[in-house]
C-alpha cells in the first residue's frame, strides 16, 4: 500500500487516467484507490469529484488544457481531506 502524499497521488491519478475512461471513470479510480492507498472509496470519490469540478473551472480560466492536471488534482484533494 502506498502513502497518499502529493507525488504518489498525482502519479496514481495519471496512471488511472490511462487505465479508466468513460462515464464511470471516477468510480473506478475510487475502487483502485482503496487497494492503492487503503482509503475509503466514498470519501475518495467525493474528493475526486470536487477536484474535477474545481479543475474544470480552473482550466476555463486558463483558456487551455492543463498538462499538470494530476498534480493540481492531488493538491486539491489532499487539501480537502484535512
Backbone bond lengths (Angstrom), bond angles and torsions (degrees), N, CA, C in turn:
res aa  C-N    CA-C-N  psi(-1)  N-CA   C-N-CA  omega(-1)  CA-C   N-CA-C  phi
1 X - - - 1.446 - - 1.531 108.57 -
2 X 1.314 116.22 136.34 1.464 121.76 -179.49 1.528 110.71 -88.81
3 X 1.316 115.50 155.41 1.455 121.51 171.64 1.521 107.36 -80.77
4 X 1.328 117.07 135.76 1.452 119.76 -179.22 1.525 109.85 -88.30
5 X 1.325 115.61 87.92 1.451 121.65 173.24 1.525 107.97 -114.70
6 X 1.301 117.50 177.77 1.470 122.44 -175.36 1.534 111.84 -53.84
7 X 1.315 116.95 -51.11 1.464 120.13 -176.03 1.524 112.86 -68.43
8 X 1.335 117.63 -43.79 1.463 119.10 -178.05 1.528 111.26 -69.78
9 X 1.328 117.41 -35.04 1.456 119.95 177.91 1.528 110.34 -69.07
10 X 1.324 117.73 -42.14 1.467 120.84 177.88 1.529 110.39 -61.34
11 X 1.329 117.22 -43.21 1.467 120.85 178.43 1.527 110.42 -63.78
12 X 1.313 117.01 -42.52 1.462 121.71 177.96 1.530 110.50 -59.68
13 X 1.327 117.22 -46.96 1.458 121.28 -178.91 1.525 111.51 -63.10
14 X 1.328 116.85 -41.82 1.466 120.29 178.64 1.531 110.87 -64.02
15 X 1.327 117.09 -41.62 1.472 121.14 177.18 1.527 110.76 -63.91
16 X 1.315 116.48 -43.63 1.463 121.48 -178.61 1.522 111.30 -64.85
17 X 1.331 117.12 -33.13 1.468 120.49 -179.83 1.522 111.63 -64.36
18 X 1.305 116.83 -32.57 1.461 121.33 178.11 1.532 109.55 -75.19
19 X 1.299 115.14 -37.46 1.460 122.60 -174.21 1.528 113.23 -80.46
20 X 1.314 117.60 -36.66 1.469 121.97 -172.14 1.524 111.57 -121.23
21 X 1.307 115.54 117.77 1.462 121.58 174.12 1.518 107.80 -130.32
22 X 1.301 116.20 175.00 1.453 119.96 178.17 1.510 112.00 96.76
23 X 1.311 116.00 -179.50 1.464 120.57 -172.09 1.529 115.34 -66.20
24 X 1.312 118.55 -24.24 1.470 119.96 -178.19 1.531 112.75 -104.30
25 X 1.333 116.62 26.03 1.460 120.97 -176.74 1.527 112.09 -56.48
26 X 1.325 117.97 -43.58 1.467 120.95 -175.47 1.527 111.51 -63.99
27 X 1.306 117.12 -41.68 1.470 120.50 178.84 1.524 110.52 -64.04
28 X 1.325 117.09 -38.71 1.464 119.43 179.61 1.526 111.51 -71.35
29 X 1.340 118.19 -36.24 1.473 120.60 173.66 1.533 108.53 -57.92
30 X 1.331 115.44 -45.27 1.467 120.74 -176.11 1.512 111.86 -63.10
31 X 1.317 117.05 -41.30 1.470 120.25 177.75 1.526 110.59 -63.20
32 X 1.321 117.28 -41.47 1.467 120.74 177.10 1.526 111.26 -64.23
33 X 1.332 116.67 -35.14 1.466 121.02 -178.98 1.520 111.78 -65.24
34 X 1.317 116.84 -31.20 1.471 120.37 176.99 1.519 109.37 -59.43
35 X 1.315 116.82 -45.88 1.467 120.46 -179.31 1.526 112.27 -75.35
36 X 1.332 117.02 -38.68 1.463 120.02 -176.92 1.523 113.17 -72.06
37 X 1.337 115.98 -39.81 1.462 120.16 -172.19 1.524 114.46 -121.15
38 X 1.326 117.54 -9.58 1.458 120.24 -176.42 1.513 112.52 71.62
39 X 1.307 116.69 24.50 1.460 121.65 -178.24 1.525 110.82 -87.18
40 X 1.301 116.10 165.99 1.452 122.47 175.50 1.529 108.33 -78.61
41 X 1.329 118.06 127.60 1.462 122.34 -175.52 1.527 111.79 -61.49
42 X 1.314 117.63 -41.38 1.465 120.78 -178.56 1.519 111.24 -66.18
43 X 1.315 116.80 -44.02 1.462 121.30 178.53 1.521 110.31 -63.09
44 X 1.331 116.51 -45.59 1.456 120.76 179.44 1.530 110.19 -61.02
45 X 1.323 116.70 -44.29 1.461 121.32 179.96 1.532 110.54 -60.99
46 X 1.306 117.68 -43.57 1.470 120.96 178.25 1.531 111.02 -60.58
47 X 1.329 116.75 -45.57 1.464 120.93 178.98 1.524 110.86 -63.95
48 X 1.321 116.61 -41.15 1.460 121.77 -179.20 1.522 111.03 -65.04
49 X 1.324 117.19 -45.25 1.464 120.90 -179.75 1.525 111.58 -66.41
50 X 1.319 117.34 -37.63 1.461 121.03 176.48 1.524 110.48 -64.78
51 X 1.327 116.08 -43.59 1.470 120.32 177.93 1.522 111.11 -63.60
52 X 1.323 117.16 -40.39 1.468 120.97 -179.55 1.527 110.87 -61.80
53 X 1.320 116.73 -44.29 1.469 120.37 179.57 1.531 110.89 -65.03
54 X 1.311 116.46 -44.07 1.469 120.32 -179.99 1.525 110.87 -66.57
55 X 1.321 116.71 -38.67 1.459 119.82 -179.32 1.524 111.26 -68.83
56 X 1.312 116.85 -35.14 1.461 120.05 176.70 1.534 109.72 -58.53
57 X 1.323 117.09 -45.49 1.466 121.44 177.78 1.531 110.73 -64.25
58 X 1.323 116.47 -40.06 1.464 121.62 178.55 1.527 110.91 -60.91
59 X 1.345 116.74 -45.77 1.463 120.17 179.53 1.534 111.69 -65.29
60 X 1.312 117.04 -35.61 1.466 119.55 176.52 1.520 109.90 -59.39
61 X 1.333 116.04 -42.12 1.461 120.81 178.05 1.517 112.74 -66.46
62 X 1.332 115.82 -35.73 1.466 119.79 177.59 1.526 111.45 -67.70
63 X 1.313 115.07 -36.05 1.451 120.01 -177.54 1.514 114.18 84.04
64 X 1.327 115.86 8.99 1.467 120.97 177.43 1.518 109.68 -158.97
65 X 1.320 114.92 168.27 1.462 121.04 179.57 1.533 110.12 -66.09
66 X 1.306 116.35 138.38 1.469 123.08 178.33 1.527 109.03 -91.45
67 X 1.320 116.52 108.00 1.464 120.40 -179.80 1.527 112.84 -69.72
68 X 1.311 116.99 -17.59 1.469 122.13 179.96 1.521 111.05 -102.29
69 X 1.329 116.37 30.04 1.458 121.68 -174.78 1.527 112.80 -57.57
70 X 1.329 117.64 -38.58 1.471 119.93 -175.78 1.526 111.08 -63.33
71 X 1.321 117.37 -41.30 1.467 120.74 177.89 1.530 110.21 -66.70
72 X 1.336 116.11 -38.46 1.467 120.76 178.33 1.523 109.98 -62.77
73 X 1.341 116.85 -49.03 1.466 121.34 177.86 1.533 110.27 -57.64
74 X 1.328 116.92 -47.78 1.468 120.91 -177.29 1.523 110.80 -58.01
75 X 1.321 116.32 -45.95 1.460 120.35 179.45 1.526 110.85 -61.38
76 X 1.310 116.50 -45.79 1.467 121.84 -179.76 1.523 111.08 -63.75
77 X 1.316 116.68 -44.17 1.471 120.71 -178.70 1.516 111.64 -66.02
78 X 1.321 117.44 -42.48 1.461 120.17 -179.66 1.519 111.00 -66.84
79 X 1.325 116.73 -38.66 1.474 119.68 178.07 1.529 110.01 -65.02
80 X 1.324 117.21 -36.52 1.457 121.25 -178.85 1.508 113.62 -75.56
81 X 1.321 117.36 -17.28 1.460 120.65 -177.48 1.516 113.06 -85.67
82 X 1.313 116.94 -4.34 1.473 120.50 -177.22 1.501 111.90 -91.13
